Amino acid sequence: MSEAAEAPIGRFAGLLGLLSRRPLLVLALFCLTLWTPGVLSLPPLDRDESRFAQSSKQMLESGEFIDIHFGAVPRYKKPVGIYWMQAAATEVAGLGDRSHIWTYRLPSLLGAMAAVWLAFWCARAFAEVEVAFLGAALLGASLLLGAEATIATTDAVLLACILGAQGMLLRVYLARGEGKPVDLKLALAGWVAFGLAVLVKGPPVVAVCGITVVGLSLWDRKWSWLRQSRPLVGIAVVLAIVAPWAIAIALRSHGHFYEQSLGQDFATKLQGGQETHGAPPGYYLLLTNITFWPAILFLLPAVAAAIRAHAQPAIRFLLVWAGANWIMFELVPTKLPHYILPVYPALTILAAVWVLGARETSPRWEKPLRYVAALQFALGAAALAAAPILLPKLYGDGTAWWLIAAGGVGAAIAFAALIASLRRANLAAALLSFAAVLVFYPILTAFIGPRLEQLWVSPRAAAAAAALARPGDPPPALAGYVEPSLVFLLGTETRQTDGRGAADAGAAQGGLALVEDREQSSFLAHLAELETDASEVGSVSGFNYSRGRRVHIRFYRVTPSREATAPPPE
């Protein structure tokens, strides 16, 4: 056991030791406390979450579990794995009700918890239980994983699968120097995780594991260590998991799935910034102040210490996992905050190794790095403390005193963690940072999020449409504002169109048309051409965060052409 992985010492070691006696249970309770409020309280989010949830809902409605659709349009960007999981979770937990977004979030919640447990398992390959527990807890506390755990997308589940594969590779890599055989069951479990990752999102697991393997093999100038991973058997396992659906969707879509998912979606991300999501290298480094919070408090000195200790096989593996893949993500032109998530477990484990490392004296380089890390931590804490004050004022009905007080409590605890870190009380700083997130995150998701009514245009529009609906109405038509969250809330048959299309639908069937102001003139002009009447019966205003602009939606009740009153004679 390396010096860095020795059991912690100091006044807080007893508390950490107590928590580490039941590590998986404590980690589960910690994560559920952080994430469950957001899962249950936040409305459907745009755009990816609602696209995933609506497509999963349509699987249940149609009984079609091979071909993926959003509305009438094929959704061929991601493989089917996450849709199956969301559909299964909704069928079980929804008890027949498919309209609640929280049921579609359950795979993300469980996947994120599995990722935290698997991070603990990865660290236990070389470290004491306290180190593994702290590294997993830092991952669970990270704001980015917390965000992904509360929304119905792929990335929390993908992270768990990647950790399963990387944990197997880590043990294979460590075994090559110890002369110990790797258990076949372990190798197969890693390949099963790899196959599930391919079924959930496709290329990312190939990139993360592949870059780690290539980086280590080039560094050591040896490739023979991979034999114990049973690659031939592993590839067969992956094919057995992926091939049935891969063949079925190729036949069902006549090859269009691969044309769109690989030839368009994936290739476009590599060539340039897709859908305005391009950013230069350094994007993820800048975001770590908030996305890697609170572990950012330890990141810089931990990485520096790891570089010095690179001769240790486990540290070398984590450095390559984190460093080589970080460079890869920074170089890919298309960037979104969650793309970097597969790197975070390696960094939080390195942070835990540094926090609990036995050091009598600190090297000269550590002090300035501590100050830089403290500044990064302070910036993230300031943003979290400001959120209860600014967000309700900008997008809600004003700031409540108790929200300001809660933000102040979180800020005070974060400040205490900062001071402890500067005094080299690393373990105290880590435990205090956990206390801070236990204040900040539930407050943000359970109490502040639902109060931001200006952002929740779709839930208010859906509620207004339900109140204005009449028996026998056809599904409403949407013009201008066609965000996926509104489609999810109104139902699969909702027509997504423009002003002219909404006028055509109203003239043919009547009912409600929800027309955003940009489409109003086209809608009314075409109604006049069709000699169809419509009366405005309501409206909703708010801020469309997906497009970064304010919106105003008018509700029209349209009289079908066959029922329209003839104009008086001139």
C-alpha positions as CSV (number, residue, x, y, z in Angstrom):
1,M,0.0,0.0,0.0
2,S,1.4,3.4,-1.0
3,E,1.9,6.2,1.5
4,A,-0.8,8.2,-0.2
5,A,-3.4,5.5,0.4
6,E,-2.7,5.0,4.1
7,A,-5.6,5.3,6.6
8,P,-6.4,8.9,7.5
9,I,-5.1,10.5,10.7
10,G,-6.4,13.5,12.6
11,R,-9.4,14.7,14.6
12,F,-11.9,13.8,11.8
13,A,-10.6,10.4,11.1
14,G,-13.0,8.8,13.6
15,L,-16.0,10.3,11.8
16,L,-14.7,9.2,8.4
17,G,-14.0,5.8,9.8
18,L,-17.6,5.6,11.2
19,L,-19.1,6.6,7.9
20,S,-16.9,4.1,6.1
21,R,-18.1,1.1,8.1
22,R,-21.2,0.9,5.9
23,P,-19.8,2.7,2.8
24,L,-22.4,1.7,0.2
25,L,-25.4,2.4,2.5
26,V,-24.0,5.8,3.6
27,L,-23.2,6.7,0.0
28,A,-26.7,5.8,-1.1
29,L,-28.3,7.8,1.6
30,F,-26.0,10.8,0.8
31,C,-26.8,10.7,-2.9
32,L,-30.6,10.2,-2.4
33,T,-30.7,13.2,-0.1
34,L,-28.9,15.3,-2.7
35,W,-30.7,14.2,-5.8
36,T,-34.2,13.0,-5.0
37,P,-35.6,16.5,-4.4
38,G,-34.7,17.5,-8.0
39,V,-36.1,14.3,-9.5
40,L,-39.5,14.8,-7.9
41,S,-39.8,18.6,-8.0
42,L,-38.5,19.9,-11.3
43,P,-40.8,20.0,-14.3
44,P,-39.8,18.5,-17.7
45,L,-36.7,20.2,-19.0
46,D,-35.8,21.2,-22.6
47,R,-34.6,19.9,-24.8
48,D,-32.8,16.6,-24.4
49,E,-34.7,15.4,-21.3
50,S,-38.1,15.9,-22.8
51,R,-37.1,14.3,-26.1
52,F,-35.9,11.2,-24.3
53,A,-38.9,11.0,-22.1
54,Q,-41.4,11.6,-24.9
55,S,-39.7,9.0,-27.1
56,S,-39.8,6.5,-24.2
57,K,-43.4,7.3,-23.6
58,Q,-44.2,6.6,-27.2
59,M,-42.6,3.2,-26.9
60,L,-45.1,2.3,-24.2
61,E,-48.0,3.8,-26.2
62,S,-47.2,2.1,-29.5
63,G,-45.6,-1.1,-28.3
64,E,-42.7,-0.4,-30.7
65,F,-39.5,-1.1,-28.9
66,I,-37.1,-1.2,-31.8
67,D,-37.7,1.9,-33.8
68,I,-37.4,5.2,-31.9
69,H,-39.6,8.2,-32.6
70,F,-40.3,11.6,-31.2
71,G,-43.8,12.4,-32.5
72,A,-43.9,11.3,-36.1
73,V,-40.2,11.9,-36.6
74,P,-37.6,9.1,-36.2
75,R,-35.1,9.8,-33.4
76,Y,-31.9,8.2,-34.6
77,K,-29.2,10.0,-32.6
78,K,-28.6,7.5,-29.8
79,P,-29.0,3.7,-29.3
80,V,-32.0,2.3,-27.7
81,G,-30.7,1.4,-24.2
82,I,-31.8,4.4,-22.3
83,Y,-35.3,4.4,-23.9
84,W,-35.8,0.8,-22.7
85,M,-34.7,1.7,-19.2
86,Q,-37.0,4.7,-19.0
87,A,-40.0,2.9,-20.5
88,A,-39.5,0.0,-18.0
89,A,-39.1,2.4,-15.0
90,T,-42.3,4.2,-16.0
91,E,-44.3,1.1,-16.6
92,V,-43.3,-0.2,-13.1
93,A,-43.2,3.0,-11.0
94,G,-45.9,4.9,-12.9
95,L,-48.6,2.2,-12.2
96,G,-50.1,2.9,-15.6
97,D,-49.6,6.7,-15.5
98,R,-47.1,7.8,-18.1
99,S,-47.4,11.5,-17.7
100,H,-45.1,12.1,-14.8
101,I,-41.5,13.1,-15.7
102,W,-40.0,11.7,-12.5
103,T,-40.6,8.1,-13.5
104,Y,-38.5,8.7,-16.6
105,R,-35.7,10.1,-14.4
106,L,-35.4,6.9,-12.3
107,P,-32.8,5.3,-14.5
108,S,-30.6,8.4,-14.2
109,L,-31.0,8.4,-10.4
110,L,-30.2,4.8,-10.1
111,G,-27.4,5.0,-12.7
112,A,-25.7,7.9,-10.9
113,M,-25.9,6.0,-7.6
114,A,-24.4,2.9,-9.3
115,A,-21.6,5.2,-10.6
116,V,-20.8,6.4,-7.1
117,W,-20.7,2.8,-5.9
118,L,-18.6,1.7,-8.8
119,A,-16.2,4.6,-8.1
120,F,-15.8,3.2,-4.6
121,W,-15.1,-0.2,-6.2
122,C,-12.5,1.2,-8.5
123,A,-10.6,2.9,-5.7
124,R,-10.8,-0.2,-3.6
125,A,-8.6,-1.9,-6.1
126,F,-5.6,-0.2,-4.5
127,A,-6.7,2.0,-1.7
128,E,-8.1,1.7,1.9
129,V,-11.8,1.9,2.4
130,E,-11.6,5.5,3.7
131,V,-9.9,6.7,0.6
132,A,-12.4,4.8,-1.6
133,F,-15.3,6.2,0.4
134,L,-14.1,9.8,0.2
135,G,-13.4,9.6,-3.6
136,A,-16.9,8.2,-4.3
137,A,-18.5,10.8,-2.0
138,L,-16.7,13.6,-3.8
139,L,-18.0,12.2,-7.1
140,G,-21.6,12.0,-5.7
141,A,-21.3,15.6,-4.4
142,S,-20.1,17.0,-7.7
143,L,-22.6,19.4,-9.2
144,L,-22.3,17.9,-12.7
145,L,-23.2,14.4,-11.6
146,G,-26.0,15.8,-9.4
147,A,-27.5,17.5,-12.4
148,E,-27.3,14.4,-14.6
149,A,-28.8,12.3,-11.8
150,T,-32.0,14.4,-11.8
151,I,-32.8,14.5,-15.5
152,A,-33.9,11.8,-17.9
153,T,-30.9,11.6,-20.2
154,T,-28.2,9.1,-20.9
155,D,-25.1,10.3,-19.1
156,A,-25.6,9.1,-15.5
157,V,-26.3,5.6,-16.8
158,L,-23.4,5.8,-19.2
159,L,-21.0,6.9,-16.5
160,A,-21.9,3.8,-14.4
161,C,-21.3,1.5,-17.4
162,I,-18.0,3.2,-18.2
163,L,-16.9,2.8,-14.5
164,G,-17.7,-0.9,-14.7
165,A,-15.4,-1.3,-17.8
166,Q,-12.7,1.0,-16.4
167,G,-12.7,-0.8,-13.0
168,M,-12.1,-4.0,-14.8
169,L,-9.2,-2.5,-16.8
170,L,-7.7,-1.0,-13.6
171,R,-7.6,-4.4,-12.0
172,V,-6.1,-6.0,-15.1
173,Y,-3.5,-3.3,-15.2
174,L,-2.6,-3.7,-11.5
175,A,-2.4,-7.5,-11.9
176,R,0.2,-7.3,-14.6
177,G,2.8,-6.2,-12.1
178,E,1.8,-8.6,-9.3
179,G,1.7,-11.7,-11.4
180,K,-1.8,-12.5,-10.3
181,P,-4.5,-13.9,-12.7
182,V,-7.6,-11.9,-13.2
183,D,-10.8,-13.7,-12.5
184,L,-12.8,-14.6,-15.6
185,K,-16.0,-13.4,-13.9
186,L,-14.4,-10.0,-13.3
187,A,-13.3,-9.7,-17.0
188,L,-16.8,-10.7,-18.2
189,A,-18.5,-8.2,-15.9
190,G,-16.3,-5.5,-17.3
191,W,-17.2,-6.4,-20.9
192,V,-20.9,-6.6,-20.0
193,A,-20.6,-3.0,-18.7
194,F,-18.9,-2.1,-21.9
195,G,-21.7,-3.6,-24.0
196,L,-24.4,-1.9,-22.0
197,A,-22.5,1.4,-22.5
198,V,-22.6,0.9,-26.3
199,L,-26.3,0.2,-26.1
200,V,-26.9,3.3,-24.1
201,K,-24.8,5.8,-26.1
202,G,-22.5,4.1,-28.5
203,P,-19.0,5.7,-29.2
204,P,-18.1,7.4,-25.8
205,V,-17.2,4.2,-24.0
206,V,-15.0,3.1,-26.9
207,A,-13.2,6.5,-26.8
208,V,-12.7,6.6,-23.0
209,C,-11.6,3.0,-22.5
210,G,-9.6,3.0,-25.8
211,I,-7.7,6.1,-25.0
212,T,-6.9,4.8,-21.5
213,V,-5.6,1.5,-22.9
214,V,-3.6,3.2,-25.6
215,G,-2.2,5.8,-23.3
216,L,-1.0,3.2,-20.7
217,S,0.4,0.8,-23.3
218,L,2.4,3.6,-25.0
219,W,3.6,4.9,-21.6
220,D,4.8,1.4,-20.5
221,R,5.7,0.2,-24.0
222,K,3.8,-3.0,-23.3
223,W,0.5,-4.3,-24.6
224,S,0.6,-7.8,-23.2
225,W,-1.2,-6.8,-20.0
226,L,-4.5,-6.6,-22.0
227,R,-4.5,-10.4,-22.4
228,Q,-6.0,-10.9,-19.0
229,S,-9.0,-8.8,-20.0
230,R,-10.0,-11.7,-22.4
231,P,-10.6,-9.4,-25.4
232,L,-11.8,-12.2,-27.7
233,V,-14.4,-13.4,-25.2
234,G,-15.2,-9.8,-24.3
235,I,-15.9,-8.8,-27.9
236,A,-18.2,-11.8,-28.2
237,V,-20.1,-10.7,-25.1
238,V,-20.4,-7.1,-26.4
239,L,-21.8,-8.4,-29.7
240,A,-24.2,-10.7,-27.9
241,I,-25.6,-7.6,-26.0
242,V,-25.6,-5.1,-28.9
243,A,-26.1,-7.1,-32.1
244,P,-29.7,-8.2,-31.8
245,W,-31.0,-4.6,-31.6
246,A,-28.3,-3.3,-34.0
247,I,-29.4,-5.7,-36.7
248,A,-33.1,-5.1,-36.0
249,I,-32.8,-1.3,-36.3
250,A,-30.7,-1.6,-39.4
251,L,-33.5,-3.7,-41.0
252,R,-36.4,-1.6,-39.6
253,S,-34.9,1.8,-40.6
254,H,-33.3,0.5,-43.9
255,G,-30.0,1.8,-42.6
256,H,-31.1,5.3,-41.8
257,F,-30.4,4.9,-38.1
258,Y,-26.6,4.5,-38.8
259,E,-26.7,7.1,-41.5
260,Q,-28.0,9.7,-39.0
261,S,-26.4,8.6,-35.7
262,L,-22.9,7.9,-37.0
263,G,-22.8,9.6,-40.4
264,Q,-24.5,12.9,-39.2
265,D,-24.8,13.3,-35.5
266,F,-21.4,11.8,-34.4
267,A,-19.4,12.9,-37.4
268,T,-20.7,16.4,-37.2
269,K,-19.6,16.6,-33.5
270,L,-16.1,15.7,-34.6
271,Q,-16.0,18.1,-37.5
272,G,-17.3,21.3,-35.8
273,G,-19.6,22.7,-33.2
274,Q,-22.9,21.0,-33.6
275,E,-26.1,23.0,-33.0
276,T,-24.1,26.1,-31.8
277,H,-22.4,24.0,-29.2
278,G,-18.9,24.7,-30.4
279,A,-16.3,26.0,-28.0
280,P,-12.5,26.3,-28.0
281,P,-10.1,24.1,-25.9
282,G,-10.2,25.1,-22.2
283,Y,-14.0,25.1,-22.1
284,Y,-14.2,22.2,-19.6
285,L,-11.3,23.6,-17.6
286,L,-13.2,26.9,-17.1
287,L,-16.4,25.1,-16.1
288,T,-14.7,23.0,-13.4
289,N,-15.1,25.9,-10.9
290,I,-18.8,25.0,-10.7
291,T,-19.3,21.6,-12.3
292,F,-16.5,19.9,-10.2
293,W,-17.5,21.7,-7.1
294,P,-16.8,21.0,-4.2
295,A,-14.0,18.6,-5.2
296,I,-12.4,21.5,-7.0
297,L,-11.0,22.6,-3.7
298,F,-8.5,19.7,-3.9
299,L,-8.0,19.2,-7.6
300,L,-4.9,21.1,-8.5
301,P,-2.7,19.9,-5.6
302,A,-4.0,16.4,-6.0
303,V,-3.1,16.3,-9.7
304,A,0.3,17.8,-9.0
305,A,1.0,15.2,-6.3
306,A,-0.2,12.4,-8.6
307,I,2.2,13.5,-11.3
308,R,5.0,13.2,-8.8
309,A,3.8,9.7,-7.8
310,H,3.2,8.5,-11.4
311,A,5.5,5.5,-10.9
312,Q,2.7,3.9,-8.8
313,P,0.6,1.8,-11.2
314,A,-2.8,2.8,-9.8
315,I,-1.8,6.5,-9.9
316,R,-0.5,6.1,-13.4
317,F,-3.8,4.5,-14.5
318,L,-5.8,7.3,-13.0
319,L,-3.6,10.0,-14.6
320,V,-4.0,8.5,-18.0
321,W,-7.7,8.0,-17.6
322,A,-8.1,11.6,-16.5
323,G,-5.4,13.4,-18.5
324,A,-5.6,11.7,-21.9
325,N,-9.4,11.7,-22.0
326,W,-9.5,15.4,-20.8
327,I,-7.4,16.3,-23.8
328,M,-9.6,14.3,-26.1
329,F,-12.8,16.1,-24.9
330,E,-11.2,19.5,-25.1
331,L,-10.1,18.9,-28.7
332,V,-13.5,17.7,-29.9
333,P,-15.2,20.8,-31.4
334,T,-18.7,20.1,-30.1
335,K,-18.8,20.7,-26.4
336,L,-21.5,20.4,-23.7
337,P,-20.8,20.5,-20.0
338,H,-21.8,16.8,-19.4
339,Y,-19.4,15.4,-22.0
340,I,-16.5,15.5,-19.6
341,L,-18.3,13.5,-16.9
342,P,-16.5,10.2,-17.6
343,V,-13.2,11.9,-16.5
344,Y,-14.5,13.0,-13.1
345,P,-14.3,9.6,-11.2
346,A,-10.5,9.4,-11.8
347,L,-10.1,13.0,-10.6
348,T,-12.2,12.5,-7.4
349,I,-10.2,9.4,-6.5
350,L,-7.0,11.3,-7.0
351,A,-8.4,14.1,-4.8
352,A,-9.3,11.6,-2.1
353,V,-5.8,10.0,-2.2
354,W,-4.3,13.5,-1.7
355,V,-6.7,14.6,1.0
356,L,-6.0,11.5,3.1
357,G,-2.3,11.2,2.2
358,A,0.1,11.1,5.2
359,R,2.3,14.1,4.9
360,E,4.5,15.6,7.6
361,T,5.5,18.5,5.5
362,S,4.2,20.0,2.3
363,P,6.4,20.6,-0.8
364,R,7.0,24.2,-1.9
365,W,4.7,23.9,-4.9
366,E,1.7,22.9,-2.9
367,K,1.0,26.3,-1.2
368,P,0.3,28.3,-4.4
369,L,-1.8,25.5,-5.8
370,R,-3.8,25.5,-2.6
371,Y,-4.5,29.2,-3.1
372,V,-5.6,28.8,-6.7
373,A,-7.8,25.8,-5.7
374,A,-9.3,27.9,-2.9
375,L,-10.1,30.7,-5.4
376,Q,-11.8,28.2,-7.7
377,F,-13.8,26.8,-4.8
378,A,-14.8,30.3,-3.7
379,L,-16.1,31.2,-7.1
380,G,-18.3,28.1,-7.2
381,A,-19.5,28.7,-3.7
382,A,-20.3,32.4,-4.5
383,A,-22.4,31.3,-7.5
384,L,-24.3,28.7,-5.4
385,A,-24.9,31.3,-2.6
386,A,-26.1,33.9,-5.1
387,A,-28.6,31.6,-6.8
388,P,-31.2,31.8,-4.0
389,I,-31.1,35.6,-4.2
390,L,-30.8,36.2,-8.0
391,L,-32.8,33.4,-9.6
392,P,-36.2,34.1,-7.9
393,K,-35.8,37.8,-8.6
394,L,-35.0,37.3,-12.3
395,Y,-37.3,34.4,-13.1
396,G,-39.8,34.1,-10.2
397,D,-41.9,36.1,-7.9
398,G,-39.2,37.5,-5.8
399,T,-36.7,36.3,-3.2
400,A,-38.0,34.9,0.1
401,W,-36.0,35.7,3.3
402,W,-35.7,32.0,4.2
403,L,-34.1,31.2,0.9
404,I,-31.6,34.0,1.5
405,A,-31.0,32.5,4.9
406,A,-30.5,29.0,3.6
407,G,-28.0,30.3,1.0
408,G,-26.2,32.1,3.8
409,V,-26.0,28.9,5.8
410,G,-24.5,27.0,2.8
411,A,-22.1,29.9,2.2
412,A,-21.0,29.9,5.8
413,I,-20.2,26.2,5.8
414,A,-18.4,26.5,2.4
415,F,-16.3,29.3,3.9
416,A,-15.4,27.1,6.9
417,A,-14.3,24.4,4.4
418,L,-12.2,26.9,2.6
419,I,-10.5,28.1,5.8
420,A,-9.9,24.5,6.8
421,S,-8.2,23.8,3.5
422,L,-6.0,26.8,3.8
423,R,-4.9,25.5,7.2
424,R,-4.1,22.1,5.7
425,A,-7.0,20.4,7.5
426,N,-7.9,18.6,4.3
427,L,-10.2,16.0,5.8
428,A,-12.1,18.7,7.7
429,A,-12.4,20.7,4.5
430,A,-13.8,17.7,2.7
431,L,-16.4,16.8,5.3
432,L,-17.5,20.5,5.6
433,S,-17.9,20.7,1.8
434,F,-20.3,17.7,2.0
435,A,-22.3,19.6,4.6
436,A,-22.4,22.6,2.3
437,V,-23.8,20.6,-0.7
438,L,-26.4,19.0,1.6
439,V,-27.6,22.6,2.1
440,F,-27.1,24.0,-1.4
441,Y,-28.4,21.3,-3.7
442,P,-31.8,20.4,-2.2
443,I,-32.5,24.1,-1.7
444,L,-31.8,24.8,-5.4
445,T,-33.8,21.9,-6.8
446,A,-36.7,21.5,-4.3
447,F,-37.4,25.1,-3.3
448,I,-35.9,27.5,-5.8
449,G,-36.3,25.6,-9.1
450,P,-40.1,25.2,-8.9
451,R,-40.5,29.0,-8.0
452,L,-38.9,30.1,-11.3
453,E,-42.2,30.3,-13.1
454,Q,-40.9,32.5,-15.9
455,L,-38.7,29.6,-17.0
456,W,-41.5,27.0,-16.8
457,V,-43.4,28.1,-19.9
458,S,-44.4,24.6,-20.9
459,P,-46.0,23.5,-17.6
460,R,-48.1,26.8,-17.5
461,A,-49.1,26.5,-21.1
462,A,-50.1,22.8,-20.6
463,A,-52.2,23.8,-17.5
464,A,-53.9,26.6,-19.4
465,A,-54.6,24.3,-22.4
466,A,-56.2,21.7,-20.0
467,A,-58.4,24.4,-18.4
468,L,-59.5,25.7,-21.8
469,A,-60.1,22.3,-23.4
470,R,-63.6,21.1,-24.2
471,P,-64.9,17.6,-24.6
472,G,-64.2,16.2,-28.0
473,D,-61.4,18.7,-28.8
474,P,-58.7,17.3,-31.1
475,P,-55.1,17.6,-29.9
476,P,-53.9,21.2,-29.8
477,A,-51.7,22.6,-32.6
478,L,-48.4,24.4,-31.6
479,A,-47.0,27.2,-33.8
480,G,-43.7,28.9,-33.0
481,Y,-43.2,27.5,-29.5
482,V,-42.8,23.8,-30.1
483,E,-40.4,22.8,-27.3
484,P,-40.3,19.1,-26.5
485,S,-41.4,19.7,-22.9
486,L,-44.8,21.0,-24.1
487,V,-45.2,18.0,-26.4
488,F,-44.5,15.7,-23.5
489,L,-47.1,17.5,-21.3
490,L,-49.8,17.8,-23.9
491,G,-49.5,14.3,-25.4
492,T,-48.0,12.5,-28.4
493,E,-50.7,13.5,-30.8
494,T,-49.9,17.2,-30.3
495,R,-49.3,18.8,-33.7
496,Q,-46.0,20.7,-34.1
497,T,-46.2,23.1,-36.9
498,D,-46.0,26.8,-37.9
499,G,-48.6,29.5,-38.2
500,R,-50.0,28.3,-41.5
501,G,-50.1,24.7,-40.3
502,A,-51.9,25.6,-37.2
503,A,-54.5,27.5,-39.3
504,D,-54.9,24.4,-41.5
505,A,-55.4,22.2,-38.5
506,G,-57.9,24.5,-36.9
507,A,-59.9,24.9,-40.1
508,A,-60.1,21.2,-40.5
509,Q,-60.8,20.1,-36.9
510,G,-61.2,23.1,-34.7
511,G,-60.0,23.1,-31.2
512,L,-57.1,25.0,-29.6
513,A,-54.1,26.5,-31.3
514,L,-51.2,27.7,-29.2
515,V,-49.5,30.4,-31.3
516,E,-46.3,32.2,-30.4
517,D,-46.2,35.9,-31.4
518,R,-43.7,35.3,-34.2
519,E,-46.2,33.1,-35.9
520,Q,-49.3,35.1,-35.1
521,S,-49.5,37.1,-38.3
522,S,-49.0,34.0,-40.5
523,F,-51.6,32.2,-38.5
524,L,-54.3,34.9,-38.7
525,A,-53.6,35.7,-42.4
526,H,-54.0,32.0,-43.4
527,L,-57.2,31.7,-41.3
528,A,-58.6,34.6,-43.3
529,E,-57.7,32.9,-46.5
530,L,-59.5,29.8,-45.3
531,E,-62.5,31.9,-44.1
532,T,-62.2,30.4,-40.7
533,D,-63.0,32.1,-37.4
534,A,-60.8,32.1,-34.2
535,S,-61.1,33.8,-30.9
536,E,-58.2,34.5,-28.5
537,V,-59.1,32.8,-25.2
538,G,-55.8,33.1,-23.2
539,S,-52.1,33.7,-23.2
540,V,-48.9,32.7,-21.4
541,S,-45.6,34.6,-21.2
542,G,-42.2,33.6,-20.0
543,F,-38.5,33.1,-20.8
544,N,-37.5,30.3,-23.2
545,Y,-34.2,29.3,-21.7
546,S,-33.5,26.9,-24.7
547,R,-33.4,29.8,-27.1
548,G,-32.4,32.6,-24.6
549,R,-35.4,34.9,-25.3
550,R,-38.7,35.8,-24.0
551,V,-41.9,34.3,-25.5
552,H,-45.6,35.1,-25.5
553,I,-48.0,32.4,-26.5
554,R,-51.6,33.2,-27.4
555,F,-54.4,30.6,-27.1
556,Y,-56.9,30.5,-29.9
557,R,-60.1,28.5,-30.2
558,V,-60.7,27.9,-33.9
559,T,-64.0,27.1,-35.4
560,P,-63.8,24.5,-38.1
561,S,-64.6,25.8,-41.6
562,R,-67.8,23.7,-41.9
563,E,-69.1,25.4,-38.7
564,A,-68.0,28.9,-39.4
565,T,-70.7,31.5,-39.5
566,A,-71.1,33.0,-43.0
567,P,-70.2,36.7,-43.2
568,P,-73.0,39.1,-43.5
569,P,-73.9,40.3,-47.0
570,E,-72.5,43.6,-48.1
